[in-house]
Amino acid sequence: MIQRIQTVWLFLAFLSAAVLFFLPLAEISQAGKNFELLYRGIYPLTGENPEMKLASIPLASINFLTALLSITSIFLFKKRKLQMRICMYNSILLIAVTGLIYYYSSYAMGSCETTFDLASAFPIVAFILTMLARNAIKKDDKLVKSLDRIR
């Protein structure tokens, strides 16, 4: 059913993945210039040259996919096995998003100083929420199977 606790966990995971589209993930300082990492690339902080320094298409596409999988998984409440599998794939992708944020902010620009913003922790929060949802789905599946045995 859609009014279960896993729906809340999955919706909160969707929100924490969707927030990454609106907030900067990190601030990067390199040779006196300041940049910020957004979901779509690295941009300079000053307004004089707003051209993208480095594109991060994998980060944007995987983040979009994690948000899509979270919201899709909510509506698969009748197919618990598929829902658990999607949650597992989503958690793997969230780990990849976290790794890509670290890679783009630390290594993609060469030697630089990085300050991570609060938004860079949201994939970890979404991972925890997705795992909580998976555990709740698994618990519901065991309950349904035990009721089927009683009949």
Short mmCIF file of the C-alpha atoms (twelve columns), coordinates in Angstrom:
data_MODEL
# 
_entry.id   MODEL 
# 
loop_
_atom_site.group_PDB 
_atom_site.id 
_atom_site.type_symbol 
_atom_site.label_atom_id 
_atom_site.label_alt_id 
_atom_site.label_comp_id 
_atom_site.label_asym_id 
_atom_site.label_seq_id 
_atom_site.Cartn_x 
_atom_site.Cartn_y 
_atom_site.Cartn_z 
_atom_site.pdbx_PDB_model_num 
ATOM 1   C CA . MET A 1   0.000  0.000   0.000   1 
ATOM 2   C CA . ILE A 2   1.121  3.504   -0.688  1 
ATOM 3   C CA . GLN A 3   0.555  4.769   2.865   1 
ATOM 4   C CA . ARG A 4   3.377  2.692   4.361   1 
ATOM 5   C CA . ILE A 5   6.532  4.035   6.003   1 
ATOM 6   C CA . GLN A 6   8.678  3.108   2.999   1 
ATOM 7   C CA . THR A 7   6.747  5.663   0.970   1 
ATOM 8   C CA . VAL A 8   7.898  8.365   3.370   1 
ATOM 9   C CA . TRP A 9   11.505 7.158   3.209   1 
ATOM 10  C CA . LEU A 10  11.475 6.993   -0.588  1 
ATOM 11  C CA . PHE A 11  9.866  10.418  -0.920  1 
ATOM 12  C CA . LEU A 12  12.456 11.950  1.408   1 
ATOM 13  C CA . ALA A 13  15.189 10.231  -0.642  1 
ATOM 14  C CA . PHE A 14  13.658 11.773  -3.769  1 
ATOM 15  C CA . LEU A 15  13.658 15.214  -2.157  1 
ATOM 16  C CA . SER A 16  17.274 14.930  -1.047  1 
ATOM 17  C CA . ALA A 17  18.293 13.866  -4.570  1 
ATOM 18  C CA . ALA A 18  16.230 16.662  -6.124  1 
ATOM 19  C CA . VAL A 19  17.814 19.313  -3.880  1 
ATOM 20  C CA . LEU A 20  21.140 18.697  -5.632  1 
ATOM 21  C CA . PHE A 21  19.707 20.329  -8.751  1 
ATOM 22  C CA . PHE A 22  19.281 23.646  -6.948  1 
ATOM 23  C CA . LEU A 23  22.189 24.014  -4.513  1 
ATOM 24  C CA . PRO A 24  25.951 24.276  -5.051  1 
ATOM 25  C CA . LEU A 25  27.816 21.152  -3.995  1 
ATOM 26  C CA . ALA A 26  31.289 22.529  -3.287  1 
ATOM 27  C CA . GLU A 27  33.483 25.600  -3.588  1 
ATOM 28  C CA . ILE A 28  36.836 25.158  -5.265  1 
ATOM 29  C CA . SER A 29  39.826 27.533  -4.984  1 
ATOM 30  C CA . GLN A 30  42.601 27.187  -7.523  1 
ATOM 31  C CA . ALA A 31  45.398 29.710  -8.035  1 
ATOM 32  C CA . GLY A 32  43.437 32.595  -6.562  1 
ATOM 33  C CA . LYS A 33  40.280 31.881  -8.562  1 
ATOM 34  C CA . ASN A 34  37.108 30.602  -6.963  1 
ATOM 35  C CA . PHE A 35  34.744 28.135  -8.596  1 
ATOM 36  C CA . GLU A 36  31.621 26.319  -7.499  1 
ATOM 37  C CA . LEU A 37  30.543 22.807  -8.340  1 
ATOM 38  C CA . LEU A 38  26.942 22.547  -9.452  1 
ATOM 39  C CA . TYR A 39  25.215 19.407  -10.692 1 
ATOM 40  C CA . ARG A 40  25.917 20.388  -14.313 1 
ATOM 41  C CA . GLY A 41  29.540 21.484  -14.012 1 
ATOM 42  C CA . ILE A 42  32.133 23.738  -12.462 1 
ATOM 43  C CA . TYR A 43  31.486 27.464  -12.844 1 
ATOM 44  C CA . PRO A 44  33.497 30.512  -11.729 1 
ATOM 45  C CA . LEU A 45  32.052 32.434  -8.794  1 
ATOM 46  C CA . THR A 46  32.822 35.848  -10.262 1 
ATOM 47  C CA . GLY A 47  30.351 37.276  -12.747 1 
ATOM 48  C CA . GLU A 48  32.913 38.448  -15.286 1 
ATOM 49  C CA . ASN A 49  33.209 35.130  -17.172 1 
ATOM 50  C CA . PRO A 50  30.253 32.833  -16.508 1 
ATOM 51  C CA . GLU A 51  31.450 30.125  -18.892 1 
ATOM 52  C CA . MET A 52  31.571 26.585  -17.642 1 
ATOM 53  C CA . LYS A 53  35.070 25.485  -16.659 1 
ATOM 54  C CA . LEU A 54  34.311 21.745  -16.668 1 
ATOM 55  C CA . ALA A 55  31.102 19.863  -17.516 1 
ATOM 56  C CA . SER A 56  29.880 17.094  -15.248 1 
ATOM 57  C CA . ILE A 57  27.368 15.268  -17.417 1 
ATOM 58  C CA . PRO A 58  27.761 11.923  -15.572 1 
ATOM 59  C CA . LEU A 59  26.950 13.596  -12.259 1 
ATOM 60  C CA . ALA A 60  23.842 15.265  -13.668 1 
ATOM 61  C CA . SER A 61  22.559 12.139  -15.412 1 
ATOM 62  C CA . ILE A 62  23.143 9.772   -12.490 1 
ATOM 63  C CA . ASN A 63  21.584 12.249  -10.084 1 
ATOM 64  C CA . PHE A 64  18.529 12.553  -12.339 1 
ATOM 65  C CA . LEU A 65  18.320 8.760   -12.504 1 
ATOM 66  C CA . THR A 66  18.447 8.404   -8.712  1 
ATOM 67  C CA . ALA A 67  15.632 10.914  -8.281  1 
ATOM 68  C CA . LEU A 68  13.605 9.142   -10.957 1 
ATOM 69  C CA . LEU A 69  14.170 5.706   -9.401  1 
ATOM 70  C CA . SER A 70  13.139 6.977   -5.971  1 
ATOM 71  C CA . ILE A 71  9.851  8.397   -7.197  1 
ATOM 72  C CA . THR A 72  9.168  5.401   -9.452  1 
ATOM 73  C CA . SER A 73  9.764  2.967   -6.627  1 
ATOM 74  C CA . ILE A 74  6.997  4.578   -4.594  1 
ATOM 75  C CA . PHE A 75  4.377  3.575   -7.149  1 
ATOM 76  C CA . LEU A 76  5.546  -0.037  -7.430  1 
ATOM 77  C CA . PHE A 77  4.050  -0.943  -4.067  1 
ATOM 78  C CA . LYS A 78  2.296  -4.035  -5.462  1 
ATOM 79  C CA . LYS A 79  5.568  -5.480  -6.775  1 
ATOM 80  C CA . ARG A 80  7.681  -5.693  -3.634  1 
ATOM 81  C CA . LYS A 81  10.529 -7.749  -5.144  1 
ATOM 82  C CA . LEU A 82  10.972 -5.241  -7.971  1 
ATOM 83  C CA . GLN A 83  10.705 -2.390  -5.493  1 
ATOM 84  C CA . MET A 84  13.496 -3.885  -3.356  1 
ATOM 85  C CA . ARG A 85  15.668 -4.412  -6.433  1 
ATOM 86  C CA . ILE A 86  15.145 -0.817  -7.571  1 
ATOM 87  C CA . CYS A 87  16.054 0.404   -4.089  1 
ATOM 88  C CA . MET A 88  19.291 -1.582  -4.248  1 
ATOM 89  C CA . TYR A 89  20.172 -0.160  -7.689  1 
ATOM 90  C CA . ASN A 90  19.306 3.303   -6.440  1 
ATOM 91  C CA . SER A 91  21.596 2.943   -3.433  1 
ATOM 92  C CA . ILE A 92  24.471 1.879   -5.714  1 
ATOM 93  C CA . LEU A 93  23.839 4.931   -7.902  1 
ATOM 94  C CA . LEU A 94  23.763 7.181   -4.833  1 
ATOM 95  C CA . ILE A 95  27.198 5.899   -3.852  1 
ATOM 96  C CA . ALA A 96  28.314 6.729   -7.404  1 
ATOM 97  C CA . VAL A 97  26.891 10.260  -7.061  1 
ATOM 98  C CA . THR A 98  28.842 10.731  -3.832  1 
ATOM 99  C CA . GLY A 99  32.014 9.509   -5.516  1 
ATOM 100 C CA . LEU A 100 31.485 11.782  -8.511  1 
ATOM 101 C CA . ILE A 101 30.955 14.806  -6.266  1 
ATOM 102 C CA . TYR A 102 34.233 14.013  -4.533  1 
ATOM 103 C CA . TYR A 103 36.019 13.417  -7.843  1 
ATOM 104 C CA . TYR A 104 34.821 16.606  -9.533  1 
ATOM 105 C CA . SER A 105 35.518 18.754  -6.505  1 
ATOM 106 C CA . SER A 106 38.940 17.324  -5.663  1 
ATOM 107 C CA . TYR A 107 40.652 15.831  -8.694  1 
ATOM 108 C CA . ALA A 108 39.056 17.185  -11.866 1 
ATOM 109 C CA . MET A 109 40.584 20.641  -11.527 1 
ATOM 110 C CA . GLY A 110 44.063 19.451  -10.545 1 
ATOM 111 C CA . SER A 111 45.623 20.785  -7.354  1 
ATOM 112 C CA . CYS A 112 43.027 22.869  -5.573  1 
ATOM 113 C CA . GLU A 113 41.425 23.541  -2.219  1 
ATOM 114 C CA . THR A 114 37.894 22.266  -1.802  1 
ATOM 115 C CA . THR A 115 35.202 23.256  0.659   1 
ATOM 116 C CA . PHE A 116 32.201 20.955  0.573   1 
ATOM 117 C CA . ASP A 117 28.798 22.529  1.089   1 
ATOM 118 C CA . LEU A 118 25.925 20.973  2.999   1 
ATOM 119 C CA . ALA A 119 24.302 19.771  -0.227  1 
ATOM 120 C CA . SER A 120 27.165 17.365  -0.874  1 
ATOM 121 C CA . ALA A 121 25.934 15.263  2.074   1 
ATOM 122 C CA . PHE A 122 22.460 14.797  0.599   1 
ATOM 123 C CA . PRO A 123 23.370 11.712  -1.482  1 
ATOM 124 C CA . ILE A 124 24.515 10.012  1.729   1 
ATOM 125 C CA . VAL A 125 21.234 10.974  3.392   1 
ATOM 126 C CA . ALA A 126 19.320 9.647   0.381   1 
ATOM 127 C CA . PHE A 127 21.338 6.406   0.565   1 
ATOM 128 C CA . ILE A 128 20.391 5.912   4.222   1 
ATOM 129 C CA . LEU A 129 16.742 6.687   3.497   1 
ATOM 130 C CA . THR A 130 16.711 4.276   0.553   1 
ATOM 131 C CA . MET A 131 18.157 1.513   2.704   1 
ATOM 132 C CA . LEU A 132 15.550 2.209   5.391   1 
ATOM 133 C CA . ALA A 133 12.844 1.947   2.724   1 
ATOM 134 C CA . ARG A 134 14.307 -1.318  1.436   1 
ATOM 135 C CA . ASN A 135 14.285 -2.784  4.936   1 
ATOM 136 C CA . ALA A 136 10.660 -1.741  5.422   1 
ATOM 137 C CA . ILE A 137 9.695  -3.282  2.063   1 
ATOM 138 C CA . LYS A 138 11.479 -6.486  3.025   1 
ATOM 139 C CA . LYS A 139 9.619  -6.536  6.330   1 
ATOM 140 C CA . ASP A 140 6.291  -6.106  4.523   1 
ATOM 141 C CA . ASP A 141 7.199  -8.899  2.107   1 
ATOM 142 C CA . LYS A 142 7.942  -11.252 5.005   1 
ATOM 143 C CA . LEU A 143 4.639  -10.315 6.628   1 
ATOM 144 C CA . VAL A 144 2.664  -11.047 3.464   1 
ATOM 145 C CA . LYS A 145 4.455  -14.356 2.989   1 
ATOM 146 C CA . SER A 146 3.772  -15.385 6.572   1 
ATOM 147 C CA . LEU A 147 0.073  -14.580 6.154   1 
ATOM 148 C CA . ASP A 148 0.001  -16.657 2.970   1 
ATOM 149 C CA . ARG A 149 1.424  -19.634 4.896   1 
ATOM 150 C CA . ILE A 150 -1.287 -19.393 7.535   1 
ATOM 151 C CA . ARG A 151 -4.090 -19.699 4.976   1 
# 
